């Protein structure tokens, strides 16, 4: 059974990530990690009639590739934990409809992949399931339509704005009592984040809005585990981008006397070549950290190139309605400690 240290969950049986896959769009494939995605769609419509349908197809494709790697079928999955950025999680709901599998829809904005991993791990640790799927994704065009402007408008983007990633990641978790062929990564511990609202209102600077939440969660999990930064090979945040990452370093130093800069990676900084691809503040979206986790970091852990990472996706919990009402942007960051079995 799991132990609780402070508010951090420590898994005694350490559920394993057995199989994983990541799919991405054309722009993402042209970035520094483009050759690590399992499948790339050069047509961003994915052959569908709407951007929302395209996002569902992206998400389902990643899940099906993960299943194929494990020679599994949907009947082998006890529960799916999935979510996305769209209202009522419609991309996930349509992606996983009529499969005969129980589904738990989640919303944590761009932090949803961590939320899915934690909930799946909790279910496995308590023995209520033997295998679960955690997945999330995003699509640039569907997100732009919902949160900002129609693409036809051609508005100028602010320098701090980030580019919503067209990508999805899916991971199949198994209980620590069974091991898949690819199962070389353990989920050792996790922590749900607090919602931090510092009255930040600039919807074109998500990194700044989310950085304090990331700082709060990183500091809290270090305190709970009485750990040292040297315990981790990397601390990986979700999509703070270039602006938010710099704020994170300053905030952690000032408020918590922690200096993580030499250990830190941010998926929003990694997924695109900033200048060459003209993405301003970097990448964002629920598919950003999910695809980078499943395309790069899980493989590095499985190979033993990384031994332990602290994975901290961040989410800006705004909606199209609250922005129009002039409300602030609350943020959250959930954390998962991933270990290599090597």
Buried (B, 14 or more C-beta within 10 A) or exposed (E): EBEEBEEBBBBEBBBBBBBBBBBBBEBBBBBBBBEBBBBBBEEBBBEBEEBBBBBBBBBBBBBBBBBEBBEBEBEBBBBBBBBBBBEEBBBBBBBBEEBEBEBBBBBBBBBBBBBBBBBBBBBBBEEEBBBBBBBBBBBBBBBBBBBBEEEEEEEEBEEBBBBBBBBBBBBBBBBBEEEBEBBBBBBBBBBBBBEBBEEBEEBBBBBBBBBBBBBBBBBBBBBBBEBEBEEBBBBBBBBBBBBBBBBBBEBBBEEBEBEBBEBBBBBBBBBBEBEEBEBBBBBBBBBBBBBBBBBBBBBBBBEEEBBBBBBBBBBBBBBEEBBEEEBBBBBBBBBBBBBBEE
